[in-house]
Amino acid sequence: MGDERGGAAGTDPELGTAARAVRERAYAPYSRFKVGAALRTAGGVVHVGCNVENVAYPEGTCAEAGAIAAMVAAGETEIAALHVVANAPEPVPPCGGCRQKIAEFAGPDVTVTLATLAGAERVMSVSELLPGAFGRGHMEGA
């Protein structure tokens, strides 16, 4: 699945830098697993998000969901690219809920870059990230 890369540049260096920076602001006192996400909208604006944990699991927010919420709050609804970074041995994929959220706002060919702090990357499309995504077409006739 996707394209394995060893470099830190990714498909959009600005997004990688933004994701790394916001990752440092993550609130993860329980797991200590900080994640940062940065997305670029179709209008070229960058929005970021980091994970926010809560002692009452699972009431936290994922980094991807935070970036999407920031985008929507700013009045935009179309993701053109997404970059997610975590300190892990290999790139960490989004949870199932975030995959569906990403698919809601990104076309199937939009590039998603998953990265580690060490520079390993996995680059894939939204359709590779969530094959068979539930979409608006499934709601027709309801």
Steps between C-alpha positions, in 0.01 A plus 500: 500500500642835399856600426772451763757778514793564727531876455336767710394723211173325421267633239466845661789615722293788646239254625767277652651794686159618622402150618826459692459840666139445611587150623707665773181666632307173530341430838585135565571461873364143514641327192788744438432425131496839327365533146493803273303552180506772239277530198492731203161603368404538137537875562864451607450571871676278756312384812654298782383276782651294779363223715334603826453223757250485784515286812153371408609289203394508215397864533810637329552655159732362234742734322332439164156584642643816657643620169173426322304688767731801461447491123121487533502774766691718252227449240671247273394144425745355247830332589763511225780325696556362850814425703497312834807451720568299817804375688473132413724234343296520179232734361175480698172480306195696614233320702190380318291799608759745371528311171127555450532868598784545251294333225210737575712803405757359254463342159618142449824611329609751766847422637541402864853489642557305822838573658724433798726748676794295369394579142336178381193565288212312346322691224158384383173621357179536700356203308797287612456624856129413505399261222126473456432819696142574602397812311212724401405267217407236755238736644315562172141390519502489880 
